[in-house]
């Protein structure tokens, strides 16, 4: 069970920022990839994610 406001916040964030490079110049971590998987599992379009997160 998920809280709607938490789900919407996650979807909004990755839809807006998922293709932007990381500000530290490093690549995604395992945690970043886990969040990206959740984003897609919630039904979002994976094309909103950068290629390194897919």
Secondary structure, 3 states (H helix, E strand, C coil): CCCHHHHHHHHHHHHHHCCCCCCCCCCCCHHHHHHHHHHHHCCCCHHHCCHHHC
